[in-house]
Amino acid sequence: MAKKRENAELARLTKESKKRLLADLKHGGWLKTPRVIKAFEAVPRELFVRAENAKEAYWDVPLPIGFGQTISQPLTVAFMTELLKPQAGQKILEIGTGSGYQAAILSKVVGPKGKVITLEIVPQLVEFAIANLQKAGIKNVEVHHSDGSQGWPDDAPYDRIIATAAAPEIPRPLKEQLKVGGVLVVPVGTYLQKMMRVTRRGPDQFEIEDHGEFRFVPLRGRHGF
Ligand code: SAH
């Protein structure tokens, strides 16, 4: 009985804190596009954090997911998703699956005709993300255990590529696996990172914009640290 009451209280808190977080992200101008806002409403972030952090699922903070990694802060997920300009029906590659939350948000934006392929280097996190995505009923995300700094040539080229770990420089394979007209978002730098948006304007033409400073865990692997 006490457990039942506890669960009901948690559900009420979760609903309230989610409403408040989304309102704050909209008022702050971090969430802008209707499709992205709908995705944030649709994905239950509480299913992508560890059970002991359930109460904090809608706090605007990164949370530990084990193995020295974190689920990114909601504000950062909102900012990167908006910067990426994802559209319905697109094929998107993500580097750094972690909890699977960012992939889940993108899966809602691309919808059933689109697809998200996400790469994770820590095998236990691959399992964690697959379980979380399944609990959330998300089907159009493919998780692979792989060094994402080399991209995923099998399904290239991509409409969009997003890296959620910091690279020492823009990884060449990711630029090469982008469609012409495609967009890559990647934090670049050693201590603090600059959020870079790369738009492929032609086979050898890349437009690069700097969108401010953030902090990320480092990208490992061949084109990482
Ligand atoms: N997008 C995640 C947050 C990821 S944190 C989420 O929504 O929860 C960054 C992740 O990148 C970590 O899980 C880390 O293990 C992973 N990572 C680091 N280097 C990597 C590499 N070379 N290839 C794939 N994943 C990598």
Residues whose N, C-alpha, C, O or C-beta is under 5 A from the ligand:
A	BS01	SAH	Q69 T70 I71 S72 I95 G96 T97 G98 S99 G100 Y101 Q102 L119 E120 I121 V122 L125 S146 D147 G148 S149 T164 A165 P218 L219 R220 G221 G224
